[in-house]
Amino acid sequence: MITGQRTIQSYVQEQAALAKFDEINDEATDAAYKAGYYATTVGPSVGFISNLSVALVGVFGGILYFNGSLSLGQLTSFTLYSRRFSGPINMLSNIMAEIQSALAAAERVFNVLDQADEPADTAGAIDIDDVKGDVRFNDVSFAYVKDQPVLHEVSFKAPPGQVIAIVGPTGAGKTTLVNLLMRFYDVDKGIIELDGHNTRTLTRTSLRRSFSMVLQDTWIFHGTVHENIAYGNGDVSRMLDLRKPLGELVSISSSPICQMDMTPS
């Protein structure tokens, strides 16, 4: 909601967004209340049953002891065994909430691990170097979900050196064009060419190395300014001097992001 604030305001959807947030917030509050309720009742309940069992052992064991059916040592041993038996159960009940949280986290982790790997490059795929930037889409069709096409027989040419803007409403397929161009997905129909090469005949590494992508959400990783600028390219041999536009920053190669004043002068 926060990251999409401008979009929400542009479409005058503040009240709808707040209603949706209230609904999600109420669900989260109810879930947290139930989790807290069960966490604070299960442990004491199990502890009460455990202590009750020890008390019953003491009462009936005492009766048997005074009747001569049980020795004092046997009564003591049985009481200790009862306490040791209930100890692990008490510990398990006290950490039940943590166990449920761990299971939920594990489910998300395994969902990621179960995702299919990216398909391997086609046999005989070549590396492309010295890219000129001639991009062509020829009758390209694509759908994320079968029978729900996002692109249908799209064709256009982007000559080298030209600045081209693709404009359209949300869901029109602008991001999809970039995803297909960099082969995050493969087209269902048609051909995408880069400098006359079908992108399917190129290795993904060399293809993606030929583009620079700037996403809507910017991310800064922990580390130095140099490491962030050169991220993903370990062969950088020249770094632009950014100290002046960023307000005379200290050494780019050694200064951590979190300690730098990024306010322009």
PyMOL commands that set and color helices and strands:
alter all, ss='L'
color gray80, all
select helices_A, chain A and resi 5-10+14-66+72-94+96-113+174-181+199-201+204-209+225-229+257-259
alter helices_A, ss='H'
color red, helices_A
select strands_A, chain A and resi 135-142+151-158+189-194+197-198
alter strands_A, ss='S'
color yellow, strands_A
deselect
rebuild
show_as cartoon
